[in-house]
Amino acid sequence: MICAIFQKLQLTTIAPSVMLGSVDTSWIHYLKHEVACMKKPKRISILEPGTLILGVLLSILSAAICMQIMGQLGTAPNTSLIGAVLVMIIARIPLAVAQKFRNLERQNYVLSIASSAGFSAANCGFVAIATMFILGRHDMIVPIALGTLVGCMIAVFVMGRIFDSKIFPAQGPWPMGQAVVSVVEAGDSGGKKGFELLQGLVVGAIAGFFGVPMAGVGIAFVANMVTMTALGVGIIVRGYGPRVFGGFDIGQTNIAQGLMIGAGAVALVQIIITISKSSSSKSSKHKSAPHHVEDGNKTTPAGGDAPYTVSDAATQRTLVGSVGLFAAGGIALALLTGIFSDMTPLMSVVWVIFAGVVSVVVMVLVGTASMHSGWAPGFAVITIFLTLGMLIGFPAIPLAVLIGYVGAVGMPMHDTGIGLKAGWLLRGKGADPAAEAYGRRQQVLIKQIGVVVGILMAMIFGLVLIRGDVIPPMSIFYAATIGEAVNPALLRELAMWAVPGAVLQAAFGNKSVGLMVATGLLINNPIFGVTLLVAIALRKVIGVKHMSIRAPGLIAGDGLFGFVSNIVRAFF
C-alpha cells in the first residue's frame, strides 16, 4: 500500500520534469525505494487461518504423544525437531495451501505452538493432575490444571520479555534452538548445507541406535567449553562413582541437590549484580545506537557495545514484576483450592511469598541450564524446593498444590528459550530490530495458545491415561514424598554440600560451572559424559569450522531417533 502511494506521488513529480525536458533524478530515488520495499520481508501473523489451524492440529497430536511417553518413560521429548521435519514435508505437497509453508517464519510459528503444547501438557498439566489423583483429591484436579495454566503462561510471557538480555542473551548457545534451525534451513536450501546436515542427522541417528549419544558431541561444538566440561565431569562422577569410590553411589544421596542449592543461590546473586552494575553505569545509560527494538525494552543492537535488545533496567523490572505475577497467581490458586484453610495466616503468607520467589528462581535455574547445555533439570530443581517446602513445614495438600504450580514454570521457560533462539536465527540474528521484535511477540503469543491447548489436552486425554494406569513417575514420587517426616540429617547434608556448590559457581564467574556440575550429578548416563569430554578435546584440535552445520545435525539426529524410539516403546 505504502509503495503504491509512493509510486503515484513519484509519477506526478516525474512527469512535469520530463515534459519540460529538464534533468530530474527523482526516478532514481523511486527505484531505490521500490527495491527496498521488495527486499523488506512481509510480516506474517500467527492468526493466519492456515497457520493457526495447522499449528493447533499438530499441538493436539504433540500433547497426546508427549503425555503418553511421559506416562510410560518419565520423560517428554522435544517435539520441535520432529515438527520441523513434518512441516518441511507438508511444504513440499504440490498444493497451493501447502506452498506457503515453505516460508521459514511460518514453519517456526507451527513448531513453536506444537512444542509449547507438548511440554505444557506432559511436564506441567499431566504431572500435576496425576499427583492430585494419586493423593485422592479429585476435587482439585480442575483447580490445579488452571494453576498450571497460569504458571505456564506467566513463564512464557516472562521469557518473552527477558530473552536477549544479559542473563539470557540471544547469542547464547541454546543448542536445541540451533539444532532446530539447522534442520529447517538445510531442508529449505539443500546444497552443501543440506548435505552436511544430512551427514549429521544420519550419524546421530545411527549412533543413537547403538546407544552412543551423539547429541553430546553436537552440544560440545556449539556451547561454551568450560561449561560443558563441568557438565561432563559431573555426569562421569555420577555414572562411574560406585566403581571409583568402592560402591558409593552419589545418586542415592542429596549431594547433587545440595550443590544445586549453593550454586543456584550464587547464580541469582551474580545475575542481580550483573544487571545492577550495568543499570547504574552512566556510560551504558548514555550510549547511542543506530537502531532500537520497538517494544520499550531498548538497548543497542547486535553490532554495538551492548548487543542486547532488552535493557538491564527492563530485565530488572520484569524479574521483580514476575515475582508479583507468580504470587498473584498463587493467591488465586490457593483460593480456588481452599488450601488457606489448612494453614495459619502466617503460614499462608509464607506460602504466597515462597510461590512467587521460587517460581522466578526455578525459571532462572532451568533457563540457564537449558541455554548452556540444552538440558532442562526441571524435575531435579523442583525436588529441591519440594524438600525446602517440607523443611518449612507446609501441610501435605498445600505443598502438593505449590509443587504443581511451581513445577509448571521451568519447562515452558526452557521451551520458549529454544523457540525464541530459533526465531532469532531465522530472522537474521536481529539485523532488522523491528522485524525481530514483531516476530518475537508473535512467537510468544502462539506459544501461549500452545499452552492453552496443552493444558486442555492434559485435562481431557491426561485423565484418560491416568485412569488407564499410565501415570508419570514424577507424580508417583511427589505423592509419595509429600507429607513425609522431615529428617534433620537431610538439612545438614544439603547445607554441607551447598558450600562447595557456591564456591564452584563463584570461582568461574558467569560460566555456570557450579550449576553444570550439579546438573551433571543428576544425570545417570555416564556414556553421555564420556562422549561430551571426548568431543570437547576434539574441538580443541580441529576447531568448529567443519562442524558448524554437522554439530546441530548430530543433535537433531540423536533427538529424532530418541523421539521415534520413545513412540515405539510407549505405543508398541
C-alpha positions in Angstrom: 0.0 0.0 0.0 2.7 2.5 1.0 4.8 1.6 -2.0 1.8 2.1 -4.3 1.1 5.6 -2.9 4.7 6.4 -3.2 4.7 5.4 -6.8 1.7 7.6 -7.6 3.4 10.6 -6.0 6.6 9.9 -7.8 4.9 9.7 -11.2 3.2 13.1 -10.6 6.5 14.7 -9.9 8.4 13.0 -12.7 6.0 13.7 -15.5 6.3 17.6 -15.4 10.0 17.3 -15.4 10.1 15.1 -18.4 7.7 17.4 -20.3 10.0 20.4 -19.6 13.0 18.4 -20.7 14.8 19.2 -17.5 17.2 16.7 -15.9 15.5 15.0 -12.9 16.8 12.2 -10.7 13.6 11.6 -8.8 13.1 8.4 -10.7 16.3 7.0 -9.3 15.0 7.6 -5.7 11.8 6.0 -6.7 13.6 2.8 -8.0 15.7 2.6 -4.9 12.5 2.8 -2.7 10.8 0.1 -4.7 13.8 -2.2 -4.4 13.8 -1.6 -0.6 10.1 -2.4 -0.5 10.7 -5.6 -2.4 13.5 -6.6 -0.1 11.6 -5.9 3.1 10.2 -9.2 4.4 6.5 -9.4 4.8 5.4 -9.7 8.4 3.4 -12.8 9.0 0.7 -13.1 11.6 0.1 -16.1 13.7 -3.7 -15.6 13.2 -3.5 -16.6 9.5 -6.1 -19.3 9.3 -3.9 -21.9 7.7 -1.0 -21.4 10.1 -3.2 -21.4 13.2 -5.2 -24.4 12.1 -2.2 -26.5 11.2 -0.5 -25.4 14.4 -3.4 -26.3 16.6 -3.8 -29.7 14.9 -0.1 -30.5 15.4 -0.3 -29.2 19.0 -3.1 -31.7 19.8 -1.0 -34.5 18.3 2.1 -33.3 20.1 0.4 -33.1 23.5 -1.1 -36.6 23.2 2.2 -38.2 22.2 4.2 -36.4 24.9 1.8 -37.3 27.6 1.8 -41.0 26.6 5.6 -41.0 26.6 5.8 -39.1 29.9 3.5 -41.7 31.5 5.4 -44.7 30.1 9.0 -43.4 30.4 9.0 -40.4 32.7 10.3 -38.0 30.1 8.8 -35.9 27.4 10.6 -35.5 24.0 11.3 -32.2 22.3 8.8 -32.1 19.5 10.4 -29.2 17.7 12.7 -31.4 15.7 10.1 -33.9 14.5 7.8 -30.9 13.9 10.4 -29.4 11.6 10.5 -32.5 9.5 6.7 -32.7 9.3 6.3 -29.1 8.3 9.0 -29.4 5.6 7.1 -32.5 4.2 3.9 -30.5 4.2 5.5 -27.6 2.5 6.5 -29.8 -0.4 3.0 -31.1 -1.1 2.0 -29.8 -4.6 -1.0 -27.8 -3.4 -1.4 -24.1 -3.1 -2.5 -24.2 0.5 0.7 -26.1 1.4 3.2 -24.0 -0.6 3.0 -21.1 1.8 4.6 -23.2 4.5 7.9 -23.1 2.6 8.2 -19.7 4.4 10.6 -20.3 7.3 8.8 -17.9 9.7 5.5 -19.8 9.2 7.4 -23.1 9.9 8.8 -21.5 13.0 5.4 -20.5 14.3 4.0 -24.0 13.8 7.0 -25.5 15.6 6.6 -23.1 18.4 2.9 -23.9 19.1 3.5 -27.7 18.8 6.5 -27.8 21.2 4.7 -25.5 23.7 1.7 -27.7 23.8 3.8 -30.9 24.2 5.8 -29.5 27.1 3.0 -27.8 28.9 0.7 -30.9 28.6 3.3 -33.6 29.6 5.6 -31.8 32.0 3.1 -29.4 33.7 -0.6 -30.3 33.5 -0.3 -34.1 33.3 2.2 -34.3 36.2 0.2 -32.0 38.5 -3.2 -33.6 37.7 -1.8 -37.1 38.2 -0.3 -36.1 41.6 -3.6 -34.9 42.8 -5.3 -38.1 41.5 -2.8 -40.3 43.5 -3.4 -38.2 46.6 -7.1 -38.8 46.2 -8.0 -35.1 45.8 -10.1 -35.5 42.6 -11.9 -32.2 43.6 -8.6 -30.3 43.0 -7.9 -31.7 39.5 -9.6 -28.8 37.7 -8.1 -26.1 40.0 -4.6 -27.4 39.8 -4.9 -27.6 36.0 -5.9 -24.0 35.9 -3.0 -23.2 38.2 -0.5 -24.9 35.9 -2.1 -22.9 33.0 -1.4 -19.7 34.8 2.1 -20.7 35.8 2.9 -21.8 32.2 1.5 -18.6 30.6 3.4 -16.3 33.0 6.7 -18.2 32.4 6.2 -17.9 28.6 5.4 -14.2 29.0 8.4 -13.5 31.2 10.8 -15.4 28.9 9.5 -13.3 26.0 10.3 -10.2 28.0 13.9 -11.1 29.0 15.1 -13.1 26.1 18.2 -11.4 24.6 19.0 -9.7 27.9 22.4 -10.2 29.7 21.1 -13.1 31.6 19.5 -14.9 28.6 21.3 -13.5 25.5 20.1 -14.4 22.0 23.8 -15.0 21.2 24.0 -17.7 23.9 24.5 -21.3 22.9 20.8 -22.6 23.2 22.0 -25.9 21.5 18.5 -27.2 20.8 17.4 -24.0 19.2 20.4 -24.2 16.9 19.6 -27.8 16.0 16.0 -26.9 15.1 17.2 -24.0 12.8 19.8 -26.2 11.1 17.1 -28.7 10.2 14.8 -26.1 8.9 17.4 -24.1 6.9 19.2 -27.0 5.5 16.0 -28.7 4.5 14.9 -25.4 2.8 18.2 -24.6 1.0 19.6 -28.0 0.2 23.0 -28.0 -1.5 26.2 -28.2 0.6 24.5 -27.2 3.8 21.8 -29.8 3.3 24.4 -32.5 2.7 26.4 -31.6 5.8 23.2 -31.6 7.8 22.2 -34.9 6.4 25.6 -36.3 7.4 25.0 -35.1 11.0 21.4 -36.5 11.0 22.4 -39.9 9.8 25.4 -40.3 12.1 23.4 -39.0 15.1 20.6 -41.5 14.4 22.8 -44.5 13.7 24.9 -43.8 16.8 21.7 -43.4 18.8 20.6 -46.9 17.6 23.9 -48.3 19.1 23.4 -46.4 22.3 26.0 -43.7 21.7 24.6 -40.2 22.5 25.9 -38.1 19.7 23.9 -35.1 21.0 26.8 -34.7 23.4 29.2 -34.3 20.5 27.0 -31.7 18.9 26.5 -29.7 22.1 30.3 -29.7 22.7 30.8 -27.9 19.4 28.2 -25.2 19.9 28.3 -24.5 23.7 31.0 -23.0 26.0 33.8 -25.5 26.5 34.3 -24.7 30.2 30.6 -25.0 30.9 30.3 -28.3 29.0 33.5 -29.7 30.7 31.8 -29.1 34.1 28.7 -30.9 32.9 30.7 -33.8 31.6 32.7 -34.2 34.8 29.5 -34.2 36.8 27.9 -36.9 34.6 31.0 -39.1 34.8 31.4 -38.7 38.6 27.7 -39.7 38.9 27.9 -42.6 36.5 31.3 -44.2 37.5 31.3 -43.1 41.1 30.3 -46.5 42.5 33.3 -48.2 40.8 35.8 -45.5 41.8 34.5 -44.9 45.3 34.0 -48.5 46.4 30.3 -48.8 45.7 29.4 -45.3 46.9 26.5 -44.1 44.7 26.1 -40.3 44.6 22.7 -40.8 43.1 21.4 -42.3 46.4 22.5 -39.1 48.3 21.4 -35.5 48.3 24.9 -34.2 47.3 23.7 -33.0 43.8 20.7 -31.2 45.4 23.0 -29.5 47.9 25.4 -28.4 45.2 22.4 -27.1 43.2 21.1 -25.1 46.1 24.5 -23.4 46.8 25.3 -22.8 43.1 21.8 -21.6 42.4 21.9 -19.1 45.3 25.2 -17.7 43.9 23.9 -17.7 40.4 21.0 -15.5 41.5 23.4 -13.1 43.2 25.6 -13.0 40.1 22.5 -12.1 38.0 21.5 -9.4 40.3 25.0 -7.9 40.4 25.3 -8.1 36.6 22.1 -6.2 35.8 22.5 -3.8 38.7 26.1 -2.8 37.7 25.0 -2.2 34.1 21.9 -0.2 35.1 23.9 2.1 37.4 26.7 2.6 34.8 26.5 6.1 33.4 28.2 5.1 30.2 25.6 2.5 29.4 22.9 5.0 30.0 24.3 7.5 27.5 25.4 5.1 24.8 23.8 5.8 21.4 22.6 3.2 19.0 21.6 3.4 15.3 18.5 1.2 15.8 16.3 0.1 18.6 13.7 -2.6 19.0 10.3 -1.1 19.1 8.9 -2.7 22.2 10.0 -0.4 25.0 13.0 -2.5 26.0 15.6 -0.5 24.2 19.3 -1.0 24.1 22.0 -1.2 21.4 21.7 -3.7 18.6 23.9 -6.7 17.7 26.7 -4.5 16.3 27.0 -2.2 19.3 28.8 -2.3 22.6 25.8 -3.9 24.3 24.3 -6.5 21.9 21.0 -7.0 23.7 17.5 -6.0 22.7 16.3 -6.0 26.3 17.9 -3.4 28.6 19.2 -4.1 32.1 16.5 -1.8 33.5 13.8 -3.7 31.6 15.2 -7.0 32.8 15.1 -5.8 36.4 11.5 -4.6 36.1 10.4 -7.9 34.5 12.0 -10.1 37.1 10.7 -8.1 40.0 7.3 -7.8 38.4 7.3 -11.6 37.7 7.6 -12.3 41.5 4.3 -10.3 41.9 2.7 -12.1 39.0 3.5 -15.5 40.3 2.5 -14.5 43.8 -0.9 -13.2 42.5 -1.3 -16.5 40.5 -0.5 -18.4 43.7 -3.1 -16.5 45.7 -5.8 -17.2 43.0 -4.9 -20.9 43.0 -4.9 -21.1 46.8 -8.4 -19.5 46.8 -9.6 -22.0 44.2 -8.3 -25.0 46.1 -9.2 -23.7 49.5 -5.8 -24.5 51.0 -5.6 -21.3 53.1 -8.0 -23.1 55.5 -5.3 -25.7 56.1 -2.7 -23.2 57.2 -2.4 -20.4 59.7 -2.4 -16.8 58.5 1.3 -16.5 58.9 2.0 -19.8 57.1 -0.4 -18.7 54.3 1.7 -15.5 53.8 4.9 -17.6 53.7 3.3 -19.9 51.2 2.4 -17.0 48.9 5.9 -15.4 49.1 7.5 -18.8 48.6 5.4 -19.4 45.5 6.3 -16.0 44.0 10.1 -16.1 44.7 10.7 -19.8 44.0 8.9 -19.6 40.6 11.4 -16.9 39.5 14.3 -18.9 40.9 13.1 -22.0 39.0 12.9 -20.0 35.8 16.4 -18.7 36.2 18.0 -22.1 37.1 16.2 -24.1 34.4 16.6 -21.4 31.8 20.4 -21.1 32.5 20.9 -24.9 32.3 18.9 -25.0 29.0 20.8 -22.2 27.5 24.2 -23.7 28.2 23.6 -27.4 27.9 20.3 -28.0 26.0 19.0 -30.0 29.0 16.5 -28.6 31.5 16.7 -30.1 35.0 13.1 -29.3 35.8 12.4 -32.4 38.0 15.7 -32.0 39.9 15.1 -28.3 40.7 11.5 -28.9 41.8 12.7 -31.8 44.0 15.0 -29.3 45.8 12.1 -26.9 46.5 9.8 -29.8 47.5 12.4 -30.6 50.1 12.6 -27.0 51.3 8.8 -26.8 51.5 8.8 -29.9 53.7 11.5 -28.2 55.9 9.4 -25.1 56.2 6.5 -27.2 57.4 3.8 -26.7 54.7 0.9 -29.2 55.1 0.7 -32.0 52.6 -2.1 -30.7 50.3 -0.8 -27.1 50.2 2.6 -28.4 49.4 1.2 -30.5 46.6 -0.6 -27.5 45.2 2.6 -25.5 45.5 4.7 -28.0 43.7 2.2 -28.4 40.9 2.2 -24.6 40.4 5.9 -24.0 40.6 6.5 -27.2 38.6 4.7 -25.5 35.7 7.3 -22.8 35.3 10.6 -24.4 34.3 9.8 -26.4 31.2 7.8 -23.6 29.5 10.8 -21.4 30.2 13.1 -23.9 28.6 10.9 -24.4 25.6 10.3 -20.7 25.0 14.1 -20.1 25.1 14.6 -22.7 22.4 11.9 -21.3 20.2 13.0 -17.7 20.5 16.6 -18.7 19.8 15.4 -20.5 16.6 13.3 -17.5 15.6 16.2 -15.1 16.2 18.4 -17.1 13.9 15.8 -17.5 11.2 15.0 -13.8 11.3 18.6 -12.8 10.6 20.1 -12.6 14.1 18.5 -9.3 14.9 19.7 -7.5 11.7 16.2 -5.9 11.5 15.3 -5.0 15.1 11.7 -4.1 14.3 11.1 -7.4 12.5 12.8 -9.3 15.3 10.6 -7.5 17.9 7.4 -8.3 15.9 8.4 -11.9 15.3 9.3 -12.4 18.9 5.9 -11.1 20.0 4.2 -13.4 17.6 6.1 -16.4 18.9 5.2 -15.6 22.5 1.5 -15.3 21.5 1.4 -18.6 19.6 3.3 -20.3 22.5 0.6 -19.0 24.8 -2.0 -20.6 22.5 0.0 -23.8 22.7 0.0 -23.7 26.5 -3.8 -23.5 26.4 -4.1 -26.4 24.0 -1.6 -28.5 26.1 -3.4 -27.9 29.4 -6.8 -28.7 27.9 -5.4 -31.9 26.5 -4.0 -32.7 30.0 -7.4 -32.3 31.5 -9.1 -34.5 28.8 -6.6 -37.0 27.4 -4.4 -36.9 30.5 -7.3 -38.2 32.7 -7.9 -41.0 30.3 -4.3 -42.1 30.6 -4.4 -41.8 34.4 -7.5 -44.0 34.6 -5.7 -46.4 32.4 -2.9 -46.6 34.9 -0.5 -44.6 32.7 1.0 -42.3 35.4 4.1 -40.2 35.2 6.9 -41.5 37.6 7.4 -37.9 38.8 3.8 -37.8 40.1 4.3 -41.0 42.0 7.5 -39.6 43.5 5.8 -36.3 44.5 2.8 -38.0 46.0 5.0 -40.5 48.0 7.3 -37.8 49.3 4.8 -35.1 50.3 3.9 -35.5 53.9 7.0 -37.4 54.9 8.6 -36.5 58.2 11.5 -34.1 57.9 14.8 -35.6 58.7 17.3 -33.2 60.4 20.1 -35.2 58.8 18.8 -34.1 55.4 19.0 -30.4 56.2 22.6 -30.9 57.4 23.5 -32.7 54.2 22.0 -30.1 52.0 23.7 -27.3 53.9 27.1 -29.0 53.9 27.1 -29.6 50.1 25.7 -26.2 49.3 29.1 -24.7 50.3 31.2 -26.3 47.5 28.4 -25.6 45.1 28.5 -21.9 45.9 32.3 -21.9 45.7 32.4 -23.5 42.3 29.7 -21.1 40.9 31.5 -18.1 42.3 35.0 -19.2 41.2 34.2 -19.4 37.5 32.0 -16.3 37.1 29.2 -16.4 34.6 30.2 -19.8 33.1 27.7 -21.5 35.5 30.2 -24.2 36.4 28.6 -24.9 39.8 25.2 -25.3 38.2 26.5 -27.6 35.5 28.4 -29.8 37.9 25.2 -30.2 40.0 23.2 -30.8 36.8 25.7 -33.5 35.7 25.4 -35.3 39.0 21.7 -35.6 38.4 22.1 -37.3 35.0 22.7 -41.1 35.2 24.1 -41.5 31.8 27.9 -41.9 32.0 28.5 -42.6 28.3 27.0 -39.2 27.6 29.6 -37.6 29.8 32.4 -39.6 28.2 31.2 -38.6 24.7 30.9 -34.9 25.8 34.5 -34.8 27.1 36.0 -36.6 24.1 34.2 -34.1 21.8 35.5 -31.1 23.7 39.0 -32.5 23.3 38.4 -33.0 19.6 37.1 -29.4 19.3 40.4 -28.2 20.8 42.2 -30.0 18.0 40.1 -29.3 14.9 38.1 -26.2 15.8 34.5 -25.6 15.0 34.6 -24.7 11.3 33.9 -28.1 9.9 31.2 -28.8 12.5 29.1 -25.6 12.2 26.3 -27.5 10.3 27.1 -31.1 11.3 27.0 -30.4 15.0 23.4 -29.3 15.1 22.7 -32.2 12.7 24.1 -34.6 15.3 21.9 -33.1 18.0 18.9 -33.3 15.7 19.6 -36.9 14.5 20.0 -38.1 18.1 16.8 -36.3 19.1 14.8 -37.6 16.2 16.0 -41.2 16.9 15.1 -40.8 20.5 11.7 -39.4 19.6 10.8 -42.2 17.3 12.2 -44.8 19.7 10.2 -43.4 22.6 7.0 -43.5 20.5 7.6 -47.2 19.5 8.3 -48.1 23.2 5.3 -46.2 24.5 2.7 -47.4 22.0 4.0 -50.8 20.9 
